[in-house]
């Protein structure tokens, strides 16, 4: 956060200042309201990259068109409605549709998050799950080809993934170049167990293999 931008400003001024921002890697979920979809919108996992009281940028598996309505939810910041300003392939820039009072409250959360972002809760599980440096990758699905996806987290034995596809439990697929099997589903995606165990140091470049824009597959 640019602290010089906040010095001497009142809360009201802070609430509308895009320089009051937080560079983050918080996990969340998002919904895209598309024409004719009604209430059938599906939630996808996402990772926050930057947030301010004016806009936010996040990575996710499902693209959206400029102007489309998007609602995001992050535990630290709550539910945030907005509309797409820019489509960056795997990432979306969203202008937030908030009242002045809502922007003021969000500004306070952003400032708090920026001050406390270096405090992490350790993960003591036997098969430690970590966030990949970049969450953008693709799945190889028999009969469907390559489909872009979002890696929520990963461990030496598997990964949690969000994607436009919804494979059945037991389905065999590849995440990047690593073959695995779908073992569990949850609200925003599914869990993959790899056929073999990998050291985390060598795993990430094997599973994080983003597609180029001209390789995206539409499943409509």
Beta strands, then each sheet from edge to edge (+ up, - down):
strand 1: 21-23
strand 2: 27-33
strand 3: 44-52
strand 4: 55-60
strand 5: 69-74
strand 6: 78-87
strand 7: 91-96
strand 8: 136-141
strand 9: 145-154
strand 10: 158-163
strand 11: 172-175
strand 12: 178-186
strand 13: 189-194
sheet 1: 1+ 3- 2+ 5- 6+ 7- 4+
sheet 2: 8+ 9- 10+ 13- 12+ 11- 8+
end
